Amino acid sequence: MDASSILLVGLSHHTAPITVRERFSFDADSLRSLLCALRNDGGEESVLQEVIVLSTCNRLEVYAVSLEPTAAVHQVVGEIARQRNAAQAELTSYVYVKTGQAAIEHLLHVASGLDSLILGEAQILGQVADAYASAQANGDSGPILARLFHTALHCGKRARRETAIGSYTTSISHAAVKQARAILGDLSHRTALILGAGEMAELAAAALNQHQIASLLCINRTQAHAERLAAQVGGRALEWRQLDEALATVDLVISATAAPSMVLTAATVAQAMGARDGRPLVLFDIAHPRDIDPNVDALPGVMRFDLDHLQHCIDANLGRRQAAIPHVKAIIAEESAAFMEWLAARDVLPAVMALRRRGETIASQEVERTLRKLLHGHAEDERLRQEVERLANRIVAKLLHEPTVRLKARAAGGDGPCFAQALTELFGLETAASISASTEETAETRGCAHPLFSASNGAAFFCPAPCNGVYRNGVYAHE
């Protein structure tokens, strides 16, 4: 299976406005439903052998492996539309499709922060890890996408470790506060309201404190969560029923709930404006799907900003991160090439392992024959046995090293299957039983013992091929 079997179907902030991204967003429960449908295809055998879905505020991307990429694209687009009770026409004009190396490099760009709304933001790396963990838990990922996502995580970590792409970054929450300061000026005499109590809300509250907000109110559907956030940031928690009262007094609202529908309607905001004596109200909606009704834009004195508006927020440190882009792209090129080499080498892996097994079997037989002669009539000499075994193993390793390297090089050039077949016939190898699918998946998904990244759900990921590990006899070890 070559690179052309890897495909990507997606939409993002580059191709679709927030209204469309909301229409086709998937939370954890609906994501499981989508994954299940993509693999089962309505009870029929799916054309997708592997699938992972990356769903964030700003993108929905389906990565898949299929021997029928055209049919696979139709299946993915159709299923996304069906899951949202939409016509495919509502979706197709916003969708991008990439296959082969283009799909591979796109994921590496995403994990490295080059495709994010805010260049270099780190949150996407955790989201990529979560997407893989979810697919792995459901049995939807296989050896190819497992290796691809491990490569992406490794690439993203390298980009942030070796370049300045992750330096001086700002979150959407910080961008909202920065924009608020540009509108309202000094915040030390202002009152802000945070709707929500999740990560985005916490970041917004922290940013407001950094800018010395005079008073900070926190409201959440779950009162205990509002109280927890208020305690963290030195704010004051209100009950949800006090929302109208708060809207009448605050200068600034940052809404970041996880509600499935809007929590601030135009009617609610209009009522609040009637009690404000003409004072303006600035609203930032950083939730996905959106919390604030866009119709509030028609109300006098109301200024509303959502994720698409914040995309244009000026970032004084953007130039520093942009300067790192060429270096990041060089890392992406290295990791992409390494993945392509691994993918090509998969075609010759059974022959390589069968050849090594044949060499080790012959060596073991000759070691026993030699030891019987050397120790004839004498007690077992463990030291002698170890030295003879080492000698035999070194001979096998050195003898097979060059053909193995050359075979993998041929595979990278596209001639691997032909040379693997010749090797199989010349040595009479039994490749069919030399490596099972389960062994291969274990080898490629386990990685080595060096932690690479942890998903937010606690799933652990380990570094792939760049550690130069080798898989032998059920153990992944370093050389």
C-alpha positions as CSV (number, residue, x, y, z in Angstrom):
1,M,0.0,0.0,0.0
2,D,1.7,3.2,-1.2
3,A,1.2,6.9,-0.2
4,S,-1.7,7.4,-2.6
5,S,-3.8,5.3,-0.3
6,I,-3.6,8.1,2.3
7,L,-6.3,10.8,2.0
8,L,-7.6,13.8,3.7
9,V,-11.0,15.4,3.5
10,G,-11.5,18.6,5.5
11,L,-12.7,22.1,6.0
12,S,-11.1,24.8,8.1
13,H,-11.0,28.5,8.9
14,H,-9.1,28.9,5.6
15,T,-12.0,27.6,3.5
16,A,-15.2,28.0,5.6
17,P,-16.7,30.8,7.6
18,I,-17.7,30.2,11.2
19,T,-21.3,29.6,10.4
20,V,-20.3,26.7,8.2
21,R,-17.8,25.3,10.7
22,E,-20.5,25.4,13.4
23,R,-22.9,23.5,11.1
24,F,-20.4,20.7,10.7
25,S,-18.8,20.6,14.1
26,F,-18.7,17.4,16.1
27,D,-18.4,17.0,19.9
28,A,-17.1,13.9,21.6
29,D,-20.3,11.9,21.3
30,S,-21.2,12.9,17.7
31,L,-17.5,12.3,16.8
32,R,-17.8,8.6,17.9
33,S,-21.0,8.3,15.9
34,L,-19.2,9.7,12.8
35,L,-16.2,7.4,13.2
36,C,-18.5,4.4,13.6
37,A,-20.5,5.3,10.5
38,L,-17.4,5.8,8.4
39,R,-16.0,2.4,9.3
40,N,-19.3,0.6,8.9
41,D,-20.8,2.5,6.0
42,G,-24.4,1.8,6.8
43,G,-23.8,-1.9,7.5
44,E,-21.9,-2.5,4.2
45,E,-18.1,-3.0,4.1
46,S,-16.5,0.4,4.2
47,V,-13.8,1.4,1.6
48,L,-11.9,3.0,4.5
49,Q,-9.3,0.6,6.1
50,E,-8.3,3.2,8.7
51,V,-9.8,6.5,9.8
52,I,-9.0,9.3,12.2
53,V,-11.1,12.5,12.6
54,L,-9.5,15.8,13.8
55,S,-12.3,18.1,15.0
56,T,-11.5,21.5,16.6
57,C,-13.0,25.0,16.7
58,N,-11.4,25.9,13.4
59,R,-11.2,22.6,11.5
60,L,-12.8,19.3,10.7
61,E,-10.4,16.9,9.0
62,V,-10.9,13.2,8.2
63,Y,-7.7,11.3,7.6
64,A,-8.2,7.9,6.0
65,V,-6.5,5.0,4.3
66,S,-8.3,3.5,1.3
67,L,-7.5,1.5,-1.8
68,E,-10.4,3.4,-3.5
69,P,-9.7,7.0,-2.7
70,T,-12.4,8.4,-5.0
71,A,-15.1,6.3,-3.5
72,A,-13.6,7.1,0.0
73,V,-13.9,10.8,-0.6
74,H,-17.6,10.5,-1.6
75,Q,-18.2,8.3,1.4
76,V,-16.6,10.8,3.8
77,V,-18.4,13.9,2.4
78,G,-21.7,12.1,2.3
79,E,-21.5,10.8,5.8
80,I,-20.5,14.2,7.3
81,A,-23.5,15.7,5.5
82,R,-25.8,12.9,6.6
83,Q,-24.7,13.2,10.2
84,R,-25.7,16.8,10.2
85,N,-28.9,16.3,8.2
86,A,-27.5,18.5,5.4
87,A,-27.3,18.3,1.7
88,Q,-23.9,17.5,0.3
89,A,-24.1,20.7,-1.7
90,E,-24.0,22.7,1.6
91,L,-20.6,21.1,2.3
92,T,-18.7,20.5,-0.9
93,S,-17.8,24.1,-1.8
94,Y,-15.9,24.4,1.5
95,V,-14.1,21.0,1.4
96,Y,-10.5,20.4,0.4
97,V,-9.2,17.0,-0.5
98,K,-5.6,16.0,-0.4
99,T,-4.0,12.6,-1.1
100,G,-0.6,11.0,-0.8
101,Q,2.3,13.2,0.2
102,A,0.1,16.3,0.2
103,A,-2.1,14.8,2.9
104,I,0.9,13.7,4.9
105,E,2.5,17.1,4.8
106,H,-0.7,18.9,5.6
107,L,-1.0,17.0,8.9
108,L,2.6,17.9,9.7
109,H,1.9,21.5,9.0
110,V,-1.2,21.3,11.3
111,A,0.7,19.7,14.2
112,S,3.5,22.2,13.8
113,G,1.2,25.2,14.2
114,L,1.6,26.5,10.7
115,D,-2.0,26.0,9.7
116,S,-3.5,27.5,12.9
117,L,-5.7,30.6,13.3
118,I,-2.9,31.9,15.4
119,L,0.5,30.9,14.0
120,G,2.4,28.5,16.2
121,E,-0.3,28.0,18.9
122,A,0.3,24.9,21.0
123,Q,-3.2,23.7,21.6
124,I,-3.4,22.0,18.2
125,L,-0.7,19.5,19.2
126,G,-2.9,18.2,22.1
127,Q,-5.9,18.1,19.7
128,V,-3.9,16.0,17.2
129,A,-3.0,13.6,20.1
130,D,-6.6,13.4,21.3
131,A,-7.8,12.6,17.8
132,Y,-5.4,9.7,17.5
133,A,-6.3,8.5,21.0
134,S,-10.0,8.5,20.2
135,A,-9.6,6.6,17.0
136,Q,-7.2,4.1,18.7
137,A,-9.7,3.5,21.5
138,N,-12.4,2.7,19.0
139,G,-10.1,0.5,16.9
140,D,-10.4,2.8,13.9
141,S,-6.7,3.6,13.4
142,G,-4.3,1.1,11.9
143,P,-0.5,0.9,11.4
144,I,-0.3,3.5,8.7
145,L,-2.3,6.3,10.4
146,A,-0.8,5.3,13.7
147,R,2.7,5.9,12.3
148,L,1.6,9.1,10.5
149,F,0.1,10.6,13.6
150,H,3.1,9.6,15.7
151,T,5.3,11.3,13.0
152,A,3.1,14.4,13.2
153,L,3.4,14.6,17.0
154,H,7.1,14.2,16.8
155,C,7.3,16.9,14.1
156,G,5.2,19.3,16.2
157,K,7.4,18.7,19.2
158,R,10.6,19.3,17.1
159,A,9.2,22.5,15.6
160,R,8.5,24.0,19.0
161,R,11.8,22.7,20.5
162,E,14.1,23.7,17.6
163,T,12.5,26.9,16.4
164,A,10.7,30.0,17.7
165,I,7.4,29.0,16.1
166,G,5.9,28.5,19.5
167,S,7.4,31.6,21.1
168,Y,5.5,34.8,21.9
169,T,2.3,33.1,20.9
170,T,-1.1,34.2,22.1
171,S,-4.3,32.2,22.6
172,I,-7.7,33.2,21.2
173,S,-8.6,34.3,24.8
174,H,-5.5,36.6,25.0
175,A,-6.3,37.9,21.5
176,A,-9.8,38.8,22.7
177,V,-8.5,40.7,25.8
178,K,-5.9,42.5,23.6
179,Q,-8.6,43.6,21.3
180,A,-10.8,44.7,24.2
181,R,-8.0,46.8,25.5
182,A,-7.6,48.4,22.1
183,I,-11.3,49.4,22.2
184,L,-11.8,50.2,25.9
185,G,-8.3,51.5,26.7
186,D,-7.1,51.0,30.3
187,L,-9.0,48.1,31.8
188,S,-8.1,49.0,35.4
189,H,-11.4,50.9,35.7
190,R,-13.5,48.3,33.8
191,T,-15.7,45.4,34.8
192,A,-15.7,42.2,32.8
193,L,-18.0,39.1,32.7
194,I,-16.7,35.7,31.9
195,L,-19.4,33.2,30.6
196,G,-18.1,29.6,31.0
197,A,-15.5,27.9,33.1
198,G,-13.5,25.8,30.8
199,E,-9.9,26.2,29.5
200,M,-10.8,29.1,27.2
201,A,-12.6,30.9,30.0
202,E,-9.6,30.4,32.3
203,L,-7.2,31.8,29.8
204,A,-9.4,34.8,29.2
205,A,-9.7,35.4,33.0
206,A,-5.9,35.1,33.4
207,A,-5.4,37.6,30.5
208,L,-7.8,40.1,32.0
209,N,-5.9,39.9,35.3
210,Q,-2.7,40.5,33.5
211,H,-4.2,43.7,32.2
212,Q,-5.3,44.6,35.7
213,I,-9.1,44.4,35.1
214,A,-10.8,46.2,38.0
215,S,-13.6,43.7,38.6
216,L,-14.2,40.2,37.2
217,L,-17.5,38.4,37.3
218,C,-17.9,34.7,36.5
219,I,-21.1,32.9,35.5
220,N,-21.5,29.3,34.4
221,R,-24.5,26.9,34.2
222,T,-22.8,24.8,36.9
223,Q,-22.4,27.2,39.8
224,A,-19.6,25.2,41.4
225,H,-17.5,25.7,38.3
226,A,-18.1,29.4,38.3
227,E,-17.0,29.6,41.9
228,R,-13.9,27.6,41.2
229,L,-12.8,29.9,38.4
230,A,-13.6,33.0,40.5
231,A,-11.5,31.7,43.3
232,Q,-8.6,31.1,40.9
233,V,-8.6,34.6,39.4
234,G,-9.8,36.7,42.4
235,G,-13.2,37.3,40.8
236,R,-16.8,37.0,42.0
237,A,-19.1,34.1,41.0
238,L,-22.7,34.9,40.1
239,E,-25.6,32.5,39.6
240,W,-26.9,32.0,36.1
241,R,-30.2,33.8,37.0
242,Q,-28.1,36.9,37.6
243,L,-27.0,37.1,34.0
244,D,-29.4,39.9,33.0
245,E,-28.3,42.0,36.0
246,A,-24.6,41.5,35.1
247,L,-25.1,42.5,31.5
248,A,-26.6,45.8,32.6
249,T,-23.5,46.7,34.6
250,V,-20.3,45.3,32.9
251,D,-18.2,46.9,30.2
252,L,-17.0,43.7,28.6
253,V,-18.2,40.1,28.1
254,I,-16.1,37.2,27.0
255,S,-18.2,34.1,26.4
256,A,-16.6,30.7,26.1
257,T,-19.2,28.1,27.2
258,A,-19.6,24.6,25.8
259,A,-23.3,25.1,25.2
260,P,-24.7,23.4,22.1
261,S,-26.7,26.6,21.2
262,M,-26.5,30.3,21.8
263,V,-26.7,31.5,25.4
264,L,-27.0,35.3,24.7
265,T,-29.9,36.1,22.4
266,A,-30.5,39.4,20.7
267,A,-33.6,39.9,23.0
268,T,-31.5,39.4,26.1
269,V,-28.8,41.8,25.1
270,A,-31.4,44.4,23.9
271,Q,-33.1,44.3,27.3
272,A,-29.7,44.8,29.0
273,M,-28.9,47.8,26.8
274,G,-32.1,49.4,27.9
275,A,-30.8,49.5,31.4
276,R,-27.3,50.8,30.5
277,D,-28.1,54.5,30.0
278,G,-26.4,54.5,26.6
279,R,-23.1,52.9,27.8
280,P,-21.6,50.7,25.1
281,L,-21.1,46.9,25.6
282,V,-18.3,44.9,24.0
283,L,-19.0,41.2,23.5
284,F,-16.4,38.6,22.6
285,D,-17.7,35.2,21.5
286,I,-14.8,32.7,21.5
287,A,-17.0,29.7,21.8
288,H,-17.6,27.0,19.2
289,P,-20.4,26.8,18.4
290,R,-21.0,30.4,19.0
291,D,-22.6,31.7,22.2
292,I,-23.8,35.1,21.1
293,D,-26.6,35.7,18.5
294,P,-25.0,37.7,15.6
295,N,-28.2,39.7,15.4
296,V,-26.9,41.7,18.4
297,D,-24.8,43.6,15.8
298,A,-28.0,45.6,14.9
299,L,-28.3,46.9,18.4
300,P,-27.0,50.5,19.0
301,G,-23.9,50.6,21.3
302,V,-23.1,46.8,21.0
303,M,-19.8,45.6,19.5
304,R,-19.5,41.9,18.9
305,F,-16.4,39.9,17.9
306,D,-16.2,36.2,17.1
307,L,-13.4,33.8,16.1
308,D,-13.4,35.1,12.5
309,H,-13.1,38.7,13.7
310,L,-10.2,37.8,16.0
311,Q,-8.3,36.3,13.1
312,H,-7.5,39.8,12.0
313,C,-6.4,41.0,15.5
314,I,-2.9,42.5,15.2
315,D,-0.2,40.4,16.9
316,A,3.0,42.4,17.6
317,N,5.0,39.2,17.9
318,L,3.8,37.6,14.7
319,G,7.0,38.6,12.8
320,R,9.2,36.6,15.2
321,R,7.2,33.5,14.6
322,Q,7.0,34.1,10.8
323,A,10.7,34.2,10.8
324,A,10.8,30.6,12.0
325,I,8.5,29.3,9.2
326,P,11.4,28.3,6.9
327,H,13.1,26.3,9.6
328,V,9.8,24.6,10.5
329,K,9.2,23.7,6.9
330,A,12.6,22.1,6.7
331,I,11.7,19.9,9.7
332,I,8.4,19.0,8.1
333,A,10.3,18.0,4.9
334,E,12.6,15.8,6.9
335,E,9.8,14.1,8.8
336,S,7.7,13.7,5.7
337,A,10.7,12.0,3.9
338,A,11.2,9.7,6.8
339,F,7.6,8.7,6.8
340,M,7.6,8.1,3.1
341,E,10.7,5.9,3.4
342,W,9.0,3.9,6.2
343,L,5.8,3.6,4.1
344,A,7.8,2.3,1.1
345,A,9.8,-0.1,3.4
346,R,6.6,-1.7,4.6
347,D,6.4,-3.5,1.2
348,V,9.8,-5.2,1.9
349,L,9.5,-5.7,5.6
350,P,8.2,-9.3,5.5
351,A,11.1,-10.3,3.2
352,V,13.6,-8.5,5.4
353,M,12.3,-10.2,8.6
354,A,12.1,-13.6,6.9
355,L,15.7,-13.2,5.7
356,R,16.9,-12.3,9.2
357,R,14.9,-15.2,10.7
358,R,16.5,-17.5,8.1
359,G,20.0,-16.3,9.0
360,E,19.4,-16.5,12.7
361,T,18.0,-20.0,12.4
362,I,21.0,-21.2,10.4
363,A,23.4,-19.5,12.9
364,S,21.6,-21.2,15.8
365,Q,21.9,-24.6,14.2
366,E,25.6,-24.1,13.4
367,V,26.3,-22.9,17.0
368,E,24.8,-26.0,18.4
369,R,26.7,-28.3,16.0
370,T,30.0,-26.5,16.8
371,L,29.4,-26.6,20.6
372,R,28.7,-30.3,20.5
373,K,32.1,-30.9,18.8
374,L,34.0,-28.5,21.1
375,L,32.4,-29.8,24.3
376,H,32.3,-33.4,23.4
377,G,32.7,-35.3,26.6
378,H,33.1,-32.1,28.6
379,A,30.8,-30.1,30.9
380,E,28.8,-27.2,29.5
381,D,31.0,-24.1,29.3
382,E,28.6,-21.1,29.5
383,R,31.2,-18.5,28.7
384,L,32.3,-20.5,25.6
385,R,28.6,-20.8,24.5
386,Q,28.1,-17.0,24.9
387,E,31.2,-16.2,22.8
388,V,30.3,-18.6,20.0
389,E,26.7,-17.2,19.9
390,R,28.0,-13.6,19.8
391,L,30.3,-14.6,16.9
392,A,27.5,-16.2,15.0
393,N,25.1,-13.3,15.6
394,R,27.7,-10.7,14.5
395,I,28.4,-12.6,11.3
396,V,24.7,-12.8,10.5
397,A,24.1,-9.1,11.3
398,K,27.1,-8.0,9.1
399,L,26.3,-10.3,6.3
400,L,22.6,-9.2,6.1
401,H,23.2,-5.5,6.8
402,E,24.1,-4.5,3.3
403,P,21.3,-6.3,1.4
404,T,18.8,-5.0,4.0
405,V,19.9,-1.4,3.5
406,R,19.9,-1.8,-0.3
407,L,16.5,-3.4,-0.3
408,K,15.1,-0.5,1.7
409,A,16.7,2.0,-0.6
410,R,15.1,0.2,-3.6
411,A,11.8,0.4,-1.7
412,A,12.2,4.1,-1.3
413,G,12.8,4.3,-5.1
414,G,9.6,2.4,-5.8
415,D,11.3,-0.9,-6.8
416,G,10.9,-2.6,-3.4
417,P,8.3,-5.2,-4.2
418,C,10.2,-6.5,-7.2
419,F,13.5,-6.9,-5.3
420,A,11.7,-8.4,-2.3
421,Q,10.1,-11.0,-4.5
422,A,13.5,-11.8,-6.0
423,L,15.0,-12.1,-2.5
424,T,12.1,-14.4,-1.4
425,E,12.6,-16.7,-4.4
426,L,16.4,-16.8,-4.2
427,F,16.4,-17.8,-0.5
428,G,13.2,-19.7,-0.5
429,L,11.7,-17.5,2.2
430,E,8.4,-18.0,3.9
431,T,7.2,-14.4,4.1
432,A,3.5,-15.0,4.5
433,A,4.0,-16.2,8.1
434,S,7.0,-14.0,8.9
435,I,5.1,-11.1,10.2
436,S,1.5,-10.9,11.3
437,A,-0.7,-7.9,11.1
438,S,-1.0,-7.8,14.9
439,T,2.8,-7.9,15.3
440,E,3.2,-5.1,12.7
441,E,0.7,-2.9,14.5
442,T,2.3,-3.5,17.8
443,A,5.7,-2.6,16.5
444,E,4.6,0.5,14.8
445,T,2.2,1.9,17.4
446,R,4.2,1.0,20.5
447,G,7.2,3.1,19.8
448,C,10.1,3.2,22.2
449,A,10.2,3.8,25.9
450,H,10.8,7.5,25.6
451,P,7.6,9.5,26.2
452,L,6.8,11.8,23.4
453,F,3.5,13.4,24.2
454,S,0.5,12.9,26.4
455,A,-3.0,13.5,25.2
456,S,-5.4,15.5,27.5
457,N,-7.2,12.3,28.3
458,G,-4.0,10.8,29.7
459,A,-3.2,8.5,26.8
460,A,0.6,8.1,26.3
461,F,2.4,8.4,23.0
462,F,6.0,7.4,22.4
463,C,8.6,8.4,19.9
464,P,8.6,6.6,16.5
465,A,11.4,5.8,14.1
466,P,13.7,8.9,14.6
467,C,14.9,7.2,17.9
468,N,16.5,4.5,15.7
469,G,14.7,1.8,17.7
470,V,14.4,-1.7,16.2
471,Y,11.7,-4.3,16.8
472,R,12.9,-7.8,17.5
473,N,11.3,-10.8,19.1
474,G,8.4,-8.8,20.5
475,V,10.6,-6.1,22.0
476,Y,11.2,-2.5,20.8
477,A,14.8,-1.6,21.7
478,H,17.4,1.1,20.9
479,E,20.5,0.5,19.0
